[in-house]
Amino acid sequence: MLNKLAYIWYQTTDMDRTVDFYHQVLGLKLLFQREDWAEFDVDGQRLAFCKVDTLPEKNASYIPRVSFLAQPIEQVITDLSKKGVQFSEELQVYPYGKLASFSDPDGNILGLYEPPPQKTG
């Protein structure tokens, strides 16, 4: 039965740069790094990177994304911006939550997500 993801992975052309970004800038816990593969722990979920010589061309109609839970999202945006992260658009606010997007050094799109407040009563 499938009930949990084993890992999510992206490709990278520069493993050291990628590990530095995800560990030093985003603050993720590095589980291990080899020349061709690295994995991080994101609250029990594994985020992995595979080293390749060249990245495939990105298909503009479908671009996969990893989104991190960010509460409060405005503070996370401020903290990441101070570390040089550039967001691709303004904070988006919808009935289902707040969203923000940015890219890693290889151009992989990442997101931040803050769910809406829980209604009481």
ChimeraX attribute file (.defattr): number of C-alpha atoms within 10 A of each C-alpha:
attribute: neighborCount
match mode: 1-to-1
recipient: residues
	/A:1	3
	/A:2	5
	/A:3	5
	/A:4	7
	/A:5	8
	/A:6	11
	/A:7	14
	/A:8	13
	/A:9	15
	/A:10	15
	/A:11	20
	/A:12	24
	/A:13	17
	/A:14	18
	/A:15	20
	/A:16	14
	/A:17	14
	/A:18	19
	/A:19	22
	/A:20	15
	/A:21	17
	/A:22	17
	/A:23	14
	/A:24	13
	/A:25	16
	/A:26	16
	/A:27	13
	/A:28	18
	/A:29	15
	/A:30	19
	/A:31	12
	/A:32	12
	/A:33	15
	/A:34	11
	/A:35	10
	/A:36	14
	/A:37	16
	/A:38	21
	/A:39	22
	/A:40	22
	/A:41	15
	/A:42	13
	/A:43	8
	/A:44	9
	/A:45	14
	/A:46	18
	/A:47	20
	/A:48	20
	/A:49	22
	/A:50	17
	/A:51	19
	/A:52	14
	/A:53	9
	/A:54	10
	/A:55	13
	/A:56	8
	/A:57	6
	/A:58	11
	/A:59	8
	/A:60	6
	/A:61	5
	/A:62	7
	/A:63	9
	/A:64	11
	/A:65	14
	/A:66	14
	/A:67	15
	/A:68	15
	/A:69	13
	/A:70	18
	/A:71	13
	/A:72	12
	/A:73	19
	/A:74	14
	/A:75	11
	/A:76	15
	/A:77	20
	/A:78	11
	/A:79	14
	/A:80	16
	/A:81	13
	/A:82	11
	/A:83	13
	/A:84	9
	/A:85	18
	/A:86	14
	/A:87	16
	/A:88	11
	/A:89	10
	/A:90	9
	/A:91	15
	/A:92	11
	/A:93	13
	/A:94	9
	/A:95	8
	/A:96	11
	/A:97	12
	/A:98	19
	/A:99	21
	/A:100	22
	/A:101	20
	/A:102	17
	/A:103	15
	/A:104	16
	/A:105	15
	/A:106	14
	/A:107	11
	/A:108	16
	/A:109	16
	/A:110	16
	/A:111	16
	/A:112	20
	/A:113	21
	/A:114	19
	/A:115	16
	/A:116	12
	/A:117	9
	/A:118	6
	/A:119	5
	/A:120	4
	/A:121	3
